[in-house]
Amino acid sequence: MSEHILIIHRWRDRQALYQDYIDHDAHRVSYVTTQLGVTSVPAGAAAVQVVPATDQVPDVLGAVGELTALYGPPARIVALNEGDLDIAALLRERLGCGGQDTRRLARFRDKLVMADVISAAGIPAPACADAPDEAAVLTFAEEHGWPLIVKPRKGTASRDVVRLGSAADLPALRRLPAEPRLVQEFCGDPVYHVDGLWTGERLGPWRASRYVNTCVGFTKGDALGSVEVDDAALLAALGEFTAAVAGALSDEPWVFHHEVFVGTDPGGAPRLTFLESGYRVGGAEIPFLWREVHGIDLMRAAVEVQLGRRPDLPVPAEWRTGGWLLVPTPVPAPCRVLDWDLPEPPTPGEGPYAQVIAPVGDVIPRVGGYEHVGARFRFCGDSSGEVERAVVGTAERFRLECASLTTAAVRYRACVR
């Protein structure tokens, strides 16, 4: 046994195939996970500590103390979910592990620090500022006008993102939990996401995708989809923009999930504006899509980065086009699945190649994020248009009926704009 490697893990599904990335016989690989995550911990784990939530510092510190007593301080700590990056950085500092500490993580987790880095690099981005109170938002509005976006500085999955149309909307902020927030200029351009690897000097494999609906809309009951882009001119512009963003944020290898506003200049050229970036593999179905459609495991690359290695991923000579769809529960979780139905598409082949739908009778837990939702679908085709038709058609055909554990049953009907 050469090293103790600690993994902080929260997924129930197999977004990450840890046993393929780390030799569990050669190393003592321990896990801190949740009750939901236990089922996807490899059988070769040296030890497993279960906590109520992997982002709760006291519980995780206690669990890590138990594992450290067994195997000594870990040489490396791996955390792949964005919600666990902060506690992993804190643990590295306390235990003297190699890897990213809280100072180096700040530009990826604190959206205000990130905005300062992007602005200093001369990359177009909406103006933003700290928003400790309503007075700060009003001061910002005097300079930049309405509407405005207010959001957590360390938020994930569009949690508690609020659009304010005027000063009359400010009371909405009082209903939110206390935490650091920023205020940002509103940009009405469609949002795209770009996923891939930055080698430290250049882009490795990467893909750009356009959202179908919005992440904020998903928190309010809309379906959320994504379709990979095949427009050559737009991809050329996005590639240059993505390299500038990735290089501005780090000169070391990292796996990224960027979000970009994509508009059109008066002359017809793409107008790109930075939204935000995550130091991680994209969420939803992105890790599965990359493995199944493109033959590339971005999670492997992310693990290698956190182990202090330089990942080397292949770049396909030709790319197929992928897409995904998430359906929210029709009532807030936790809720029980009463029934669901997905009729065959009118055109053969215009359906998902993979789907994850809870069986009738199962309870969908209240966890947050994009894993424990009403249904998840993955798509593959020869063009963006073909995949988008399949995504939209599936959302329109799918029906899901759930009952809250405290209220009456509600049937889901797709909202695709």
Kinemage of the C-alpha trace (Angstrom):
@kinemage 1
@onewidth
@group {chain A} dominant
@subgroup {mainchain}
@vectorlist {calphas} color= white
{ca met a 1} P 0.000 0.000 0.000
{ca ser a 2} L 1.639 3.240 -1.109
{ca glu a 3} L -0.723 6.141 -0.422
{ca his a 4} L -3.957 7.036 1.312
{ca ile a 5} L -6.260 8.801 -1.173
{ca leu a 6} L -9.499 10.309 0.144
{ca ile a 7} L -12.509 10.778 -2.136
{ca ile a 8} L -15.485 12.976 -1.290
{ca his a 9} L -18.378 11.536 -3.273
{ca arg a 10} L -22.102 12.310 -3.459
{ca trp a 11} L -23.583 10.809 -6.673
{ca arg a 12} L -25.858 7.760 -6.669
{ca asp a 13} L -25.314 7.146 -10.390
{ca arg a 14} L -21.901 6.441 -11.951
{ca gln a 15} L -20.871 9.872 -13.139
{ca ala a 16} L -17.323 8.968 -12.039
{ca leu a 17} L -15.761 5.511 -12.417
{ca tyr a 18} L -13.229 5.831 -9.615
{ca gln a 19} L -12.080 2.223 -9.859
{ca asp a 20} L -10.918 2.909 -13.438
{ca tyr a 21} L -8.933 6.004 -12.428
{ca ile a 22} L -7.191 4.872 -9.221
{ca asp a 23} L -5.755 1.452 -8.452
{ca his a 24} L -7.717 0.464 -5.351
{ca asp a 25} L -5.360 -2.461 -4.687
{ca ala a 26} L -2.184 -0.401 -4.826
{ca his a 27} L -3.584 2.480 -2.736
{ca arg a 28} L -5.764 2.817 0.342
{ca val a 29} L -8.708 4.641 -1.213
{ca ser a 30} L -11.253 5.821 1.350
{ca tyr a 31} L -14.583 7.529 0.764
{ca val a 32} L -16.726 10.086 2.530
{ca thr a 33} L -20.192 9.868 1.017
{ca thr a 34} L -23.918 10.131 1.670
{ca gln a 35} L -26.474 7.365 2.096
{ca leu a 36} L -27.498 7.903 -1.535
{ca gly a 37} L -23.899 7.806 -2.730
{ca val a 38} L -22.960 4.546 -0.986
{ca thr a 39} L -24.389 2.421 -3.800
{ca ser a 40} L -21.851 3.736 -6.342
{ca val a 41} L -18.741 3.450 -4.141
{ca pro a 42} L -16.433 0.791 -5.638
{ca ala a 43} L -16.227 -2.551 -3.861
{ca gly a 44} L -12.461 -2.092 -3.530
{ca ala a 45} L -12.776 0.914 -1.199
{ca ala a 46} L -10.552 0.604 1.872
{ca ala a 47} L -13.190 2.271 4.064
{ca val a 48} L -16.387 4.264 3.723
{ca gln a 49} L -17.719 6.936 6.074
{ca val a 50} L -21.349 8.023 5.567
{ca val a 51} L -22.386 11.595 6.395
{ca pro a 52} L -25.749 13.387 6.026
{ca ala a 53} L -24.273 15.779 3.418
{ca thr a 54} L -20.780 16.052 1.955
{ca asp a 55} L -20.725 19.857 2.120
{ca gln a 56} L -21.384 20.058 5.874
{ca val a 57} L -18.020 20.861 7.457
{ca pro a 58} L -18.464 19.396 11.003
{ca asp a 59} L -19.790 16.050 9.729
{ca val a 60} L -17.103 15.683 7.072
{ca leu a 61} L -14.322 16.690 9.459
{ca gly a 62} L -15.474 14.001 11.865
{ca ala a 63} L -15.575 11.372 9.121
{ca val a 64} L -12.147 12.368 7.806
{ca gly a 65} L -10.775 12.183 11.346
{ca glu a 66} L -11.890 8.536 11.530
{ca leu a 67} L -10.249 7.728 8.195
{ca thr a 68} L -7.053 9.558 9.116
{ca ala a 69} L -6.836 7.551 12.320
{ca leu a 70} L -7.017 4.363 10.248
{ca tyr a 71} L -4.701 5.215 7.351
{ca gly a 72} L -2.883 8.425 8.221
{ca pro a 73} L -3.348 11.805 6.530
{ca pro a 74} L -4.272 11.435 2.852
{ca ala a 75} L -1.651 12.243 0.251
{ca arg a 76} L -4.392 13.552 -2.048
{ca ile a 77} L -8.067 14.473 -1.754
{ca val a 78} L -10.415 14.124 -4.718
{ca ala a 79} L -13.754 15.970 -4.949
{ca leu a 80} L -15.500 16.152 -8.318
{ca asn a 81} L -18.867 17.735 -7.506
{ca glu a 82} L -18.769 21.546 -7.454
{ca gly a 83} L -20.522 21.608 -4.096
{ca asp a 84} L -17.634 19.668 -2.544
{ca leu a 85} L -14.709 21.711 -3.902
{ca asp a 86} L -14.680 24.124 -0.950
{ca ile a 87} L -14.520 21.492 1.753
{ca ala a 88} L -11.852 19.547 -0.163
{ca ala a 89} L -9.687 22.688 -0.354
{ca leu a 90} L -10.192 23.305 3.376
{ca leu a 91} L -9.215 19.719 4.188
{ca arg a 92} L -6.051 19.971 2.095
{ca glu a 93} L -4.990 22.980 4.146
{ca arg a 94} L -5.759 21.353 7.491
{ca leu a 95} L -4.160 18.016 6.642
{ca gly a 96} L -1.212 19.314 4.633
{ca cys a 97} L -2.239 17.534 1.430
{ca gly a 98} L -1.040 18.472 -2.013
{ca gly a 99} L -3.465 20.103 -4.418
{ca gln a 100} L -5.699 23.131 -4.641
{ca asp a 101} L -6.155 25.174 -1.449
{ca thr a 102} L -8.878 27.735 -0.691
{ca arg a 103} L -6.834 30.651 -2.040
{ca arg a 104} L -6.264 28.983 -5.413
{ca leu a 105} L -9.876 27.796 -5.549
{ca ala a 106} L -11.366 31.256 -4.925
{ca arg a 107} L -11.270 32.381 -8.566
{ca phe a 108} L -13.331 29.338 -9.522
{ca arg a 109} L -15.838 29.313 -6.657
{ca asp a 110} L -16.325 32.969 -5.740
{ca lys a 111} L -18.085 34.511 -8.726
{ca leu a 112} L -17.025 38.029 -7.772
{ca val a 113} L -13.344 37.060 -7.647
{ca met a 114} L -13.840 35.248 -10.953
{ca ala a 115} L -15.371 38.357 -12.517
{ca asp a 116} L -12.382 40.438 -11.426
{ca val a 117} L -9.969 37.970 -13.074
{ca ile a 118} L -11.980 37.916 -16.297
{ca ser a 119} L -12.260 41.721 -16.376
{ca ala a 120} L -8.507 42.115 -15.837
{ca ala a 121} L -7.934 39.838 -18.841
{ca gly a 122} L -10.063 42.101 -21.039
{ca ile a 123} L -12.708 39.440 -21.706
{ca pro a 124} L -16.235 40.808 -22.277
{ca ala a 125} L -18.502 40.160 -19.285
{ca pro a 126} L -21.486 41.839 -17.588
{ca ala a 127} L -20.587 44.421 -14.958
{ca cys a 128} L -21.024 43.139 -11.408
{ca ala a 129} L -20.373 44.111 -7.806
{ca asp a 130} L -20.683 42.830 -4.278
{ca ala a 131} L -24.288 42.918 -3.004
{ca pro a 132} L -24.193 42.796 0.786
{ca asp a 133} L -27.550 44.604 1.079
{ca glu a 134} L -30.351 46.311 -0.830
{ca ala a 135} L -28.552 49.645 -0.735
{ca ala a 136} L -25.649 48.157 -2.693
{ca val a 137} L -28.068 46.844 -5.332
{ca leu a 138} L -29.720 50.258 -5.648
{ca thr a 139} L -26.345 51.960 -6.024
{ca phe a 140} L -25.419 49.483 -8.768
{ca ala a 141} L -28.765 50.070 -10.510
{ca glu a 142} L -28.162 53.838 -10.586
{ca glu a 143} L -25.132 53.215 -12.780
{ca his a 144} L -26.205 50.177 -14.808
{ca gly a 145} L -30.004 50.350 -14.860
{ca trp a 146} L -32.644 47.655 -14.531
{ca pro a 147} L -33.230 44.709 -14.803
{ca leu a 148} L -30.472 43.177 -12.700
{ca ile a 149} L -29.472 39.704 -11.569
{ca val a 150} L -28.638 38.977 -7.917
{ca lys a 151} L -27.133 35.591 -7.103
{ca pro a 152} L -24.995 33.793 -4.513
{ca arg a 153} L -21.278 34.294 -4.932
{ca lys a 154} L -20.771 30.556 -4.381
{ca gly a 155} L -24.019 29.210 -5.800
{ca thr a 156} L -24.524 26.052 -7.859
{ca ala a 157} L -27.283 24.863 -10.216
{ca ser a 158} L -28.845 28.368 -10.390
{ca arg a 159} L -29.849 28.193 -6.739
{ca asp a 160} L -31.494 31.415 -5.470
{ca val a 161} L -30.784 33.410 -8.631
{ca val a 162} L -33.171 36.390 -8.689
{ca arg a 163} L -34.008 38.797 -11.494
{ca leu a 164} L -35.015 42.254 -10.272
{ca gly a 165} L -36.962 44.419 -12.707
{ca ser a 166} L -37.043 47.538 -10.541
{ca ala a 167} L -36.524 48.790 -6.993
{ca ala a 168} L -40.005 47.462 -6.208
{ca asp a 169} L -38.630 43.901 -6.506
{ca leu a 170} L -35.982 44.349 -3.811
{ca pro a 171} L -38.124 42.754 -1.045
{ca ala a 172} L -37.619 39.419 -2.844
{ca leu a 173} L -34.060 39.427 -1.501
{ca arg a 174} L -35.312 39.412 2.088
{ca arg a 175} L -36.813 35.957 1.594
{ca leu a 176} L -33.453 34.409 0.694
{ca pro a 177} L -31.020 32.792 3.153
{ca ala a 178} L -28.181 34.991 4.363
{ca glu a 179} L -24.983 34.457 2.347
{ca pro a 180} L -22.570 36.527 0.232
{ca arg a 181} L -24.179 37.673 -3.036
{ca leu a 182} L -23.316 39.704 -6.096
{ca val a 183} L -25.372 41.931 -8.370
{ca gln a 184} L -24.847 41.661 -12.109
{ca glu a 185} L -25.931 43.460 -15.256
{ca phe a 186} L -28.687 41.612 -17.068
{ca cys a 187} L -27.827 40.096 -20.467
{ca gly a 188} L -30.685 38.786 -22.573
{ca asp a 189} L -28.602 36.769 -25.041
{ca pro a 190} L -29.058 32.968 -25.125
{ca val a 191} L -26.754 30.989 -22.846
{ca tyr a 192} L -24.415 28.282 -24.137
{ca his a 193} L -22.099 26.011 -22.189
{ca val a 194} L -18.625 24.893 -23.211
{ca asp a 195} L -17.027 21.809 -21.670
{ca gly a 196} L -13.588 20.307 -21.978
{ca leu a 197} L -9.962 20.273 -20.887
{ca trp a 198} L -7.413 23.102 -20.683
{ca thr a 199} L -3.923 21.569 -20.780
{ca gly a 200} L -2.247 24.600 -19.236
{ca glu a 201} L -1.159 25.934 -22.628
{ca arg a 202} L -3.992 25.152 -25.025
{ca leu a 203} L -7.418 23.598 -25.381
{ca gly a 204} L -7.653 19.841 -25.317
{ca pro a 205} L -10.936 18.236 -26.418
{ca trp a 206} L -13.927 20.555 -25.963
{ca arg a 207} L -17.560 20.847 -27.024
{ca ala a 208} L -19.981 23.772 -27.089
{ca ser a 209} L -23.715 23.364 -26.504
{ca arg a 210} L -26.800 25.565 -26.536
{ca tyr a 211} L -29.265 25.304 -23.691
{ca val a 212} L -32.890 24.552 -24.513
{ca asn a 213} L -34.690 26.669 -21.906
{ca thr a 214} L -32.605 27.941 -18.983
{ca cys a 215} L -31.102 26.634 -15.756
{ca val a 216} L -33.051 29.256 -13.805
{ca gly a 217} L -36.241 28.157 -15.560
{ca phe a 218} L -35.587 24.571 -14.485
{ca thr a 219} L -35.735 25.642 -10.830
{ca lys a 220} L -39.233 26.999 -11.583
{ca gly a 221} L -40.603 23.909 -13.324
{ca asp a 222} L -39.448 24.125 -16.958
{ca ala a 223} L -37.721 21.255 -18.707
{ca leu a 224} L -34.014 21.871 -19.336
{ca gly a 225} L -32.150 20.572 -22.363
{ca ser a 226} L -28.878 21.026 -24.195
{ca val a 227} L -27.763 20.422 -27.788
{ca glu a 228} L -24.176 20.418 -29.032
{ca val a 229} L -23.316 23.029 -31.657
{ca asp a 230} L -22.252 22.150 -35.202
{ca asp a 231} L -22.103 25.684 -36.678
{ca ala a 232} L -18.474 26.009 -37.881
{ca ala a 233} L -18.290 29.813 -37.684
{ca leu a 234} L -19.734 29.913 -34.173
{ca leu a 235} L -17.452 27.094 -33.029
{ca ala a 236} L -14.396 28.960 -34.294
{ca ala a 237} L -15.381 32.036 -32.286
{ca leu a 238} L -16.227 29.981 -29.217
{ca gly a 239} L -12.926 28.120 -29.393
{ca glu a 240} L -10.923 31.341 -29.339
{ca phe a 241} L -13.081 32.769 -26.557
{ca thr a 242} L -12.885 29.579 -24.478
{ca ala a 243} L -9.103 29.448 -24.709
{ca ala a 244} L -8.894 33.061 -23.521
{ca val a 245} L -11.157 32.343 -20.523
{ca ala a 246} L -9.451 29.088 -19.534
{ca gly a 247} L -5.996 30.617 -19.791
{ca ala a 248} L -6.996 33.726 -17.834
{ca leu a 249} L -8.281 31.614 -14.946
{ca ser a 250} L -5.338 29.209 -14.761
{ca asp a 251} L -2.011 28.361 -16.397
{ca glu a 252} L -2.308 24.817 -15.036
{ca pro a 253} L -4.403 21.926 -16.428
{ca trp a 254} L -8.064 21.924 -15.471
{ca val a 255} L -11.392 20.533 -16.612
{ca phe a 256} L -13.889 23.321 -17.232
{ca his a 257} L -17.584 24.012 -17.584
{ca his a 258} L -17.978 27.546 -18.967
{ca glu a 259} L -21.248 29.380 -19.551
{ca val a 260} L -21.312 32.032 -22.262
{ca phe a 261} L -23.905 34.475 -23.591
{ca val a 262} L -24.066 34.184 -27.386
{ca gly a 263} L -25.599 37.055 -29.338
{ca thr a 264} L -25.110 38.533 -32.807
{ca asp a 265} L -23.369 41.756 -33.710
{ca pro a 266} L -25.019 44.140 -36.217
{ca gly a 267} L -22.689 42.763 -38.876
{ca gly a 268} L -23.799 39.185 -38.182
{ca ala a 269} L -20.714 38.007 -36.278
{ca pro a 270} L -21.101 36.129 -32.962
{ca arg a 271} L -21.096 38.388 -29.894
{ca leu a 272} L -19.710 36.419 -26.930
{ca thr a 273} L -19.997 37.503 -23.299
{ca phe a 274} L -18.660 35.572 -20.317
{ca leu a 275} L -21.194 34.393 -17.728
{ca glu a 276} L -19.320 32.101 -15.332
{ca ser a 277} L -17.061 29.086 -15.159
{ca gly a 278} L -16.807 25.943 -13.047
{ca tyr a 279} L -13.652 24.039 -12.094
{ca arg a 280} L -15.288 20.716 -12.839
{ca val a 281} L -16.931 18.444 -15.344
{ca gly a 282} L -20.310 19.849 -16.344
{ca gly a 283} L -23.341 18.536 -14.504
{ca ala a 284} L -26.555 16.915 -15.720
{ca glu a 285} L -25.782 14.224 -18.339
{ca ile a 286} L -22.501 15.736 -19.564
{ca pro a 287} L -20.106 13.126 -18.085
{ca phe a 288} L -22.213 10.277 -19.499
{ca leu a 289} L -22.566 11.949 -22.891
{ca trp a 290} L -18.824 12.452 -23.233
{ca arg a 291} L -18.081 8.804 -22.379
{ca glu a 292} L -20.894 7.263 -24.418
{ca val a 293} L -21.002 9.509 -27.502
{ca his a 294} L -17.449 10.884 -27.719
{ca gly a 295} L -15.448 8.096 -26.065
{ca ile a 296} L -13.739 10.554 -23.669
{ca asp a 297} L -13.886 10.428 -19.880
{ca leu a 298} L -13.675 13.992 -18.560
{ca met a 299} L -14.033 12.696 -14.999
{ca arg a 300} L -10.796 10.744 -15.434
{ca ala a 301} L -9.054 13.958 -16.464
{ca ala a 302} L -10.474 15.809 -13.445
{ca val a 303} L -9.211 13.077 -11.104
{ca glu a 304} L -5.764 13.158 -12.696
{ca val a 305} L -5.586 16.929 -12.173
{ca gln a 306} L -6.456 16.537 -8.486
{ca leu a 307} L -3.864 13.771 -8.126
{ca gly a 308} L -1.203 16.144 -9.458
{ca arg a 309} L -0.907 14.537 -12.876
{ca arg a 310} L -1.196 16.080 -16.359
{ca pro a 311} L -4.136 14.501 -18.198
{ca asp a 312} L -3.768 13.630 -21.857
{ca leu a 313} L -7.107 13.124 -23.606
{ca pro a 314} L -7.617 12.214 -27.268
{ca val a 315} L -9.237 14.690 -29.649
{ca pro a 316} L -11.540 12.852 -32.095
{ca ala a 317} L -10.975 13.477 -35.802
{ca glu a 318} L -14.761 13.709 -36.135
{ca trp a 319} L -17.395 14.462 -33.510
{ca arg a 320} L -20.931 13.155 -33.342
{ca thr a 321} L -23.593 15.461 -31.883
{ca gly a 322} L -24.995 14.826 -28.435
{ca gly a 323} L -27.701 16.334 -26.284
{ca trp a 324} L -29.562 15.827 -23.043
{ca leu a 325} L -32.856 16.625 -21.340
{ca leu a 326} L -33.865 16.959 -17.696
{ca val a 327} L -37.500 16.904 -16.574
{ca pro a 328} L -38.276 18.400 -13.149
{ca thr a 329} L -40.620 16.800 -10.677
{ca pro a 330} L -44.124 18.311 -10.976
{ca val a 331} L -44.219 18.847 -7.201
{ca pro a 332} L -41.326 19.724 -4.907
{ca ala a 333} L -39.251 16.773 -3.751
{ca pro a 334} L -39.390 14.593 -1.803
{ca cys a 335} L -42.201 13.073 -3.816
{ca arg a 336} L -43.411 9.641 -4.874
{ca val a 337} L -43.657 8.573 -8.527
{ca leu a 338} L -47.227 7.506 -9.295
{ca asp a 339} L -47.032 7.012 -13.047
{ca trp a 340} L -45.070 7.991 -16.143
{ca asp a 341} L -45.422 7.527 -19.885
{ca leu a 342} L -43.240 8.182 -22.940
{ca pro a 343} L -44.950 7.305 -26.229
{ca glu a 344} L -42.783 6.310 -29.191
{ca pro a 345} L -41.674 9.244 -31.382
{ca pro a 346} L -43.617 9.795 -34.633
{ca thr a 347} L -40.329 9.490 -36.547
{ca pro a 348} L -38.229 6.398 -35.724
{ca gly a 349} L -34.903 7.290 -34.142
{ca glu a 350} L -36.051 10.646 -32.733
{ca gly a 351} L -35.895 9.491 -29.164
{ca pro a 352} L -33.277 9.161 -26.423
{ca tyr a 353} L -30.614 6.480 -26.562
{ca ala a 354} L -30.582 6.375 -22.737
{ca gln a 355} L -32.998 7.385 -19.999
{ca val a 356} L -33.099 7.432 -16.209
{ca ile a 357} L -36.655 7.459 -14.808
{ca ala a 358} L -37.521 6.474 -11.268
{ca pro a 359} L -39.779 3.393 -11.115
{ca val a 360} L -43.384 3.845 -10.078
{ca gly a 361} L -43.538 3.827 -6.291
{ca asp a 362} L -40.039 5.213 -5.750
{ca val a 363} L -39.468 8.410 -3.791
{ca ile a 364} L -37.396 11.109 -5.481
{ca pro a 365} L -35.320 12.686 -2.693
{ca arg a 366} L -34.857 16.368 -2.004
{ca val a 367} L -31.165 16.758 -2.713
{ca gly a 368} L -30.782 19.600 -5.213
{ca gly a 369} L -28.660 19.635 -8.335
{ca tyr a 370} L -29.418 17.772 -11.554
{ca glu a 371} L -29.194 14.096 -10.610
{ca his a 372} L -32.320 13.504 -8.532
{ca val a 373} L -34.946 14.948 -10.866
{ca gly a 374} L -38.120 13.685 -12.524
{ca ala a 375} L -36.331 12.119 -15.505
{ca arg a 376} L -33.037 12.310 -17.405
{ca phe a 377} L -32.520 11.584 -21.102
{ca arg a 378} L -29.499 11.402 -23.436
{ca phe a 379} L -29.459 11.823 -27.206
{ca cys a 380} L -27.088 11.328 -30.134
{ca gly a 381} L -27.397 12.272 -33.797
{ca asp a 382} L -25.660 13.546 -36.897
{ca ser a 383} L -26.570 17.233 -36.519
{ca ser a 384} L -27.692 19.830 -34.009
{ca gly a 385} L -31.063 20.089 -35.726
{ca glu a 386} L -31.675 16.356 -35.492
{ca val a 387} L -30.755 16.215 -31.812
{ca glu a 388} L -32.804 19.296 -30.927
{ca arg a 389} L -35.911 17.794 -32.547
{ca ala a 390} L -35.422 14.685 -30.434
{ca val a 391} L -34.899 16.695 -27.230
{ca val a 392} L -37.959 18.900 -27.757
{ca gly a 393} L -40.114 16.008 -28.951
{ca thr a 394} L -39.234 13.891 -25.930
{ca ala a 395} L -40.051 16.750 -23.559
{ca glu a 396} L -43.427 17.238 -25.223
{ca arg a 397} L -44.353 13.533 -25.188
{ca phe a 398} L -43.168 12.638 -21.699
{ca arg a 399} L -45.705 12.602 -18.868
{ca leu a 400} L -44.859 12.197 -15.199
{ca glu a 401} L -47.244 12.021 -12.251
{ca cys a 402} L -45.928 12.438 -8.714
{ca ala a 403} L -47.400 12.957 -5.277
{ca ser a 404} L -45.757 15.114 -2.687
{ca leu a 405} L -45.342 13.384 0.611
{ca thr a 406} L -47.621 16.088 2.041
{ca thr a 407} L -49.862 17.310 -0.821
{ca ala a 408} L -51.958 16.007 -3.718
{ca ala a 409} L -50.649 14.419 -6.919
{ca val a 410} L -49.632 16.604 -9.837
{ca arg a 411} L -48.976 15.625 -13.444
{ca tyr a 412} L -45.994 17.145 -15.276
{ca arg a 413} L -46.500 18.765 -18.666
{ca ala a 414} L -43.484 19.984 -20.599
{ca cys a 415} L -42.726 23.659 -20.997
{ca val a 416} L -40.268 24.037 -23.881
{ca arg a 417} L -39.714 27.510 -25.252
